[in-house]
Amino acid sequence: MRGIHMIVTTRLSSSLRPILLDFVSICSPPRNFSIPRRLICAAATKANGGGGGGRSGSIVAPPLLNQDEDFQKIDVNPPKGTRDFPPEDMRLRNWLFNHFKEVSRLFGYEEVDFPVLETEALFIRKAGEEIRDQLYCFEDRGNRRVALRPELTPSLARLVIQKGKSVSLPLKWFAVGQCWRYERMTRGRRREHYQWNMDIIGVPQVTAEAELISSVVTFFKRIGITASDVGFKVSSRKVLQELLTKYGVPENLFGRVCIIIDKIEKIPIDEIKKELGFTGISEDAIEQLLHVLSVKSLDDLEDILGGAGEAIVDLKQLFSLAEKFGYSEWIQFDASVVRGLAYYTGIVFEGFDRKGKLRAICGGGRYDRLLSTYGGDDIPACGFGFGDAVIVELLKEKDLLPELGQEVENIVCALDKDLQGAAATVATALRDKGQTVDLVLESKPLKWVFKRAARVNARRLVLVGKTEWEDGSVNVKVLSSGEQFQVKLRDLE
């Protein structure tokens, strides 16, 4: 009744309040009586003018509910663009994430994580038009603007600023986290996905980007993907900067131009020209710009820009390091790669499906000036993001998805219902030794138990029989060989 007291006392005039409070106290049910939460919520909503847009001061009784409403079926599908992970899908996810984490460990990176919910400003300050339009954002009860994270890099930047000088550089961190974007769904693109990020903070040299690409190549090799399946398009945002300077395009248009150029493979070229024209760039400059961005040879780019610029120097060093790391056949120059996120400042790269059936598999680059947009000191930094959805589609395409059945070392079964406690003792003893145990919790025929063992890929069956248990022993059957023997519980390994 406390909910009704609150409605009465907060919504009525002072003259009526004592009368109605007396009425409520007379009608109050016993202390252990509870009012269904949805009735209280309905009453509170009506009392607050919910649904009518006004601030009515009258009390409106909750409507009588149709009894069938209690039994109405809900939609059993998850929200559009999201996924459930039943056991078979969870096994695949864990397999994939374990490879993410093991590669990160091999390269000496430490794992971090961040809140799924961040302040909205973190993502709209310097992320790019696309992400702003795709944010899941809202105002919380404290009137704060918050958003589900669409990516991990801004959260990383926030944490680096928070840590300040308490951490020594360089930082080599990785994360595997859930991200959200409200976007049009296509193959390999969902509104909710998981992303593997590796980042290096505090290294200005191109060696950082070279190692990051090496780590992704290592991951691909571990799961059976080859250089004939996947490649990396590499360029530098400095190429675009030098081009804009050369053709007299104002520096303040740089971010907008990058976002437009990033759409080159997604929309018709005439649309690209139209959008570039809207920025104020001349038709001649647009034609020259698009010509240069079609260049696929570093030598040809050097002929246009000259060899003294930072873009050419960085790219040459990266390709040289690729030979030393052993992945030259994986990378190629492509001047059109700029990445849509506004914070990139130097080398950028994208992993792509060589057959062209899938969208970008992963992408990253250098973001030396991101921290200052959040009030921190700029620190050289680079990293990549790698989503879980596209790589699974590629593995399906290549018929490389692993067969991942459930695996249990032991099934423990009591042969008599009076021995359930004994079976629990056996299961506990094995679990204390680090072995997985599926304990049969009901009285089941042996035929059912053997089918269960096959379904969970059990290694052996441990049977607790009355005569053997009186002797402190159990029967063990090794399912792969059919070997069967009796062993004392204390000797069971």
N, C-alpha and C positions, 0 to 999 in steps of 0.2 A: 504493500500500500504506500510505501514511501514515495514511489513515482507519482501516485495520484496526489498525495500531499504537496509534492513539489509543483505540480501543475496548478493546483488550486491556489497555493500561496503566491505563486509568481504571476498569475494571470488575472486575479480578481481584485476588485476595488476593496479598500479597507473596510467598508461598511458590510459587504457581503461575506468577507472572509471568515469571521467567527461563526456565522450560521452554518456555512458549508463545512467548516472543519468539524463542528459538532455532528453534522450529518455523516461525514466520513468516518468519524470515530465510532458512531453507533453501528454503521454498516461494515466496519472493519472485520475481516475474517480472522480466524485463529492465526497465531504467530507463524505456524508452520505451513500456512497456505501460501501458494505462489501464483502470481498472475503471469500467464504466458508473455514472454518478452515482446512478441510481435504486437500484442494488444497494447502494451504500454507504449511501444514505439509509435503505433498508429495514433494513440491518443495524444502523445506529445507532438506528433507532426501536425495533427489537426489544430491543437491548441496554439501552435506557433504559426498558424496560417499557411501550413505546407500545402502546396498544390494550387493555391488560389492566388498567390503572389501578393496578398495583403497581410496586415498585422491585425487580424481579428482578435478581440478581447473575449469572445465568448467561448465556452467550453462545448466542444462537439463530441458527442459520444462516438466511440469507434463503431464502424459498421459491423453488422452481423456477418460473420464469415461463412461462406459456403463450405459445407463439410468436405466437399470434394477437393478444395484447395489444398488440404493437408496431404492428399495422396496424389497430387499432380506430379507427373514425372518431370525431372529436370533434363536438360540437354546434357547427355553424357560426354559430349565432345569438348575438348579444351577450347579456350577462346581462339578465334581465327588467327593463324600465324604462330601459334605456340604448340608445344608438344608435351605429351605424356612420355614417360620412360618406363615401360614395363620391363621385367627382368631381362628379356632378350635384347632390348635396346640399351638398357643400362650396362649390360656387359660390353656392348660395342663402344659406348661412351667411355667407360672406364679404360678399355683397351687403348682408345685414341688418346685420352688424357694422360695415361701412363707414358705413352711415347712422347707427348709434349714435355712432360716433367722430366723424363729420363734424358732427353736431348739437352734440356736446359741444365740439368745437373752435370752432364758430360762437359759442357762449356763453362762450368763454374759459376752459374747464376743462382741467386737466392730467391726463394718464392715470397711474394707479397700478395696482399689482397686489399680491396677497398669496399666501401659500402655500395650496394646496388642503388641506393637512393642518395643523390647528391643535390646540392643547390643548383637551380636552373642556370644561374649566372656562370657556373663553371663551364658549361657547354656552349653558351651563346656568345661568350666574350670573344673567342677566336677559334671557331670550329669550322665555319663555312655554312653557306646557305642551306645545303641539303640537310645537314643534321638539325639545324634550327627548325626546319619544316617537319622533321620526323620525330621530334621529341615526344615522349610520353611525359607530360608535365602537368602539375596541378598545384593548388595552394593548400597547404596542410592546415590543421586546426589552430596553429599558432600564426596564421597569416604569412607563412614563409613560402616562397616559390621554390618548389623542388622538382626534380626530374629523375626518372629511371635512367641510369647511365646508358648512352648509345655506344660508347667506346670506353677504353680504359686509360688512354694517354693523359687526358686532363686530370684524372684522379691521381695518376702517378706524379704529375707535375705538382699538384697540391701537396702531396705527401712529402716530396723532396723539399719544397719550401718550408713545410712544417718542421721537418727534421733539421734544416739549416746546417750549421757547422758541427752538429753532433755526429754526423756521419762523414767518413773520409771517402774522397773520390779516388778512382772512379767507382760508381755504383753499377753493378750488373744484376739487375732484378728481372724476374719473370712473374707472370700471373696467368691463371686460367679462370675467367670470370664470365658471368652471364650478362648479356647486353640486350638492350631493347630499342627498336626503331619502328615507328609506324610508317611502313613503306609498302609499295606494291609488291606482291609476292610473285616470284618466278622460281624456276628450278634452282635450288641452292640458296634461295633468299627467303628468310623468314622474318617475322617481327620480333622474335626472341631467338637468340643464338648464344653460343658460348664462344669465347675468343681467347686464343693463346697469344700473349704479348711477351716479347723479350726486348729489353731496353738497356742502353748503356748511357750513363750520365757522367759527363766529365772528360770525355775523350774527343778532341777536336779533329783528329786525323781520320782519313778515310778508312783506316784499318778497322774502325768500329763497324762501318757499314759492311765491309768485306767479311768480317766475322759473323755478322747477323745473317747474311745470305748463306754463308757456309753452314750455319746451324739449321736453316730450313732445308738445305740440300741434304744434310745428314738425316733429318727427319724423313724426307721423301725416300731416301735409300732404305731406311729401316722398314718402311711399310711396302716396299716393292715398286715404288714409282721411279722411273728412269728419266734421263734427259730427253729421250724421244717422246715421253709423255707430257712433260712439263718443262717450261722455260721461264726465264726472268727477263722482263723488259726493264732496261735501266736508262735513266736520264738524270738530269739535274735541274732543279728550279732556277738555278743560276743561268741556264741556257735561255730560259724565257725572260729573265731579267735583262740579260744582255741584248736580246732581240728587241724588247720594248724600248730600251734606251737607244738602240741603233735607229729605230724607226720613229723616234720622238714621241713615244707614248708615255703619258705622265705616270710616275711611280705609284700614285694613289689608285690607279686602275689595276694594279698587279693582281690583287686578290680576286677581283671579279673575273679577270681574264683567265686565271688559273682554273676557276670553277667551270667556266665555259669550255675551255680546252679539254678538261677532263671528260667531257661528254662526247668527244669526237667519235668514239666507237658505239655510242648509244643512240645518237640522233642524226638525221641527215646533215650533210655538210652545208646545205643551204640554210638550215636552221642555225648552225654554228655561226655562219657569216652574219646572219640577221642579228643574233644576240651580241656578237662582237660589235656590230654597227651601232647597236643601242648604247654601247659604252662611250661612243664618241670617236672611236678609232676610224681613221680614213679607210676608204675602200682599197687604196693602193697598199697601205700598211697591212690590212687584213690579208690580202693576197700573198704578200711577201711572208707574213707570219705563218700562214698555213703551208706555204711551200717549204719553209725551213722545218716546220713541225712534222712534215712527211719524210724527213731524212732518216734513214735507217743505218747510216754508216758514220762512225766517229770521224773518219778521215774527211768525208764530205762536209761534216759540220765544222771541222777545223778550217777547211777552205773558206767557209762563209764567215766564221767568227774570228779566225786567227788562232794561233796556238798559245797566246800569252794570257788569255782570260782564265779566271778561277774554274769555270765550268769544265773547260777542256782538260786542265791540269788534274782536277779531281777525278774525272772520268777515266783518263788514261791510267792514273794510279790504281783505280778500282779494278780495271781490266787486267792490269799487271798482277795485282794481288790475287785475282781469281785463278790465275795460273798456279801461283804458289799454293793456294788452298786446294787446288785440284778440281775446280768446277767451271772451267772456261767454257765447256760445251753447253752449260746450262744458261749462260747469260748472253744477251744481245742488246745493242744500243737501239733505242727508239725515242726520238726527240719529242713525240707526242705525249709521253708519260709525264704527267705533272702532279697527279694525285689531287683529289678534290678538297682535302682538308687544308684550311688556310694557313695552318701553322708551319708547314714544311718550308725549309729554307735552302736546302742543298740537294745532295743525292737523293733520288727517289727510285723505288723499284716495285714491280708487281709480278707475282707468280701467275702464269697463265697456262691454260690447257691448250696444247699445240693443235688439237683438232678443232678448237674454236667453239666447242659445244657449250662451254660453261663460262660464267662470269669470272672475274679475277679470284684466284684462290687465296691469295694473301697480298699484303702490300705494306710498304713502310718507307722510311727515309729519315733525313736529318731535320731536327726542329730546334735549332740553337736559340731561338728568341721566344720560345713559348712561355718560359717562367716569368718574364717581365710583364706579360699581359695580366698576370695574377698578383703583381706587386713584388715579385721576387727578383733576385739578381740572375741575369741570364747565364746559363751554364751550357756548354756544348752538350748536345744530346742527340741520340737517334734510336730508332726502334721499329718494330713491325707488329702488325696485327694479323692473326691467322684464324679464320672462322671454322667452326666444326661442320657446317652444313655442306659447303661446296666440296670439301675433300671427301666426304662420305659419298657424294654423287659421283666423284671421279673414281673412287674405289669400286663402286658398283659398275661403272662404265668399263673398267679394266678387269672386272671379275676378280678383284683382289680383296674383297671383304672376307675377313677371317670367319671360320666357323667356331663360334664361341658358345658351347653348351655349358650348362651348369656342371660344376665339378665339386664332388664331396668325397672326402677320403673314406669315411665310414658310415654305414647305416647300422644302427644298434636297434635290435628288436627283441622284446620279451616274448617267449613262446607260451607264456601263461599270463593272464591278466593280473594274477597275484604277484607277478615279478616285475611290474612296472617300476616300482621303487628301485629294484636291483638294476634294471636297465638304466635308470637315471644315474645311479652310482657309476656304472660303466662309462656312460657318456661323459660324465663330469671328469672322470679320471683321464679319458682321452683328450678332452678339451684342455685340461690342465697341462697336458704335454704339447699343446699347440696344434692338435689335429682337428680338422673339421668333422663334425658329427651331425648327421640327420637322425634324430631320435624318433622312432615310430611311437606316437603318443596314444594310439588306440590299439585295441586287439584286432589284428589283421591277419588273414591267411597268408602263408608263405608265398603263394603265387602272387599276391598283391605286392608283397615286400620285394620280390625279385623284379617285378615290373618297375617299381619305384627306384630300385637300385640302377636299373638300366637307364631310366629317364634322367637321373641326376649324375650319371657317369661315376657311380661309387666305385672305389678301389676294392673295398672288401665289405663283407657282411659279418657283423658280430651278433651272434644269437645267444640269448640268455635263457637256458633251460633249467628246469627245477633240479634235476640230478646233478648237473655240472655246477650249478650255483651253490648247492649244499657243500660241494667240495672246493668252493672258492674259485671256480674256473668258468670259462665261457668258450663257446665254439666260434672259431673264426674261419670264414670261407673267402679265399682270394678269388675275386670274380674273373680276373683275366685268365687265370690258369686252371681254375676249378679246384685248386689245392684246398684241403680242409684239415684243420687240426684244433686240438683243445689246448688252452693255455691258462695258467693262473692269472687272475686279475692283476696281481702285483707285477707280473712279467709282461703284461700286455703293452706293446709299444706301437 
